[in-house]
Amino acid sequence: MNPTINRLTDVRLGVIGAGRVGNALCLALREAGLEVEGPAGRGEIPHGCAAIVLCVPDAEIAGVARATAGAAPLVGHTSGATPLSDLAPAGVPAFGLHPLQTFAAGAGDGLDAFAGAGCAVAGTTPGALEFATALARTLGMTPFEIDDEGRAAYHAAASIASNFMVTLQAAAESIAAGAGLEPHEARALLVPLLRRTVDNLAELGPAAALTGPVARGDERTIEAQRHAVADVAPHLLDLFDELVRHTRPLAATSVSKVPA
């Protein structure tokens, strides 16, 4: 590939894996004007492609890579945590393409699902890295290079920011039952708060965006909340205590303590 290329055209790609990411990727690539074979299911191998992208569970990557040996001159995966060495059984240059985005079942797909997101890219050769970078840009993402040594930390950060946020919201809905709110009612009330919090975080950073009783140093309210959690959802008390414990140092560094 030309080292100055930013986007791909007239490239045929194969995608293996018919899960959320595989389906979303195929739709987006077709919308971007690329020819796509897939998403292929278990045991199916695309042929005649410039590259094959594996969108399969991490534990299956090495085995599927072995099955693709000889099928394409490049093979890649969309895993955030799996090292490129798992693609070695394919016997060809390998790349990583991990969209820093969430793909929920039933959510909208196509290019809109990728546009504006970050994308962790890697390659075992300069050409493989260049291919992954161009593919990310073709999908409207912002590529950034990450090596195998940093993958686990990168992916852990992504899980905390996205996956665990969902866990926290589920916990909030459970605790809201103590106020007589059904889960769907609590969700309708809490999600606008969550959206504003995310906007503040993006604009101000964690310390300045922090509000609430811990930020104010309001120990009486914290204790009242703790008793409520113990009464309504005792299984979440350890989570509450840990969140308070980790929020205190953040509150101590806050440059702006605005009461919530």
Secondary structure by P-SEA (a helix, b strand, c coil): ccccccccccbbbbbccccaaaaaaaaaaaaaccccccccccccccccccbbbbcccccaaaaaaaaacccccbbbbcccccccccccccccbbbbbbccccccccccccccccccbbbbbbcccaaaaaaaaaaaaaabbbbbbbcccaaaaaaaaaaaacaaaaaaaaaaaaaaccccccaaaaaaacaaaaaaaaaaaacccccccccccccccaaaaaaaaaaaaaaccccaaaaaaaaaaaaaaaaaaccccccc
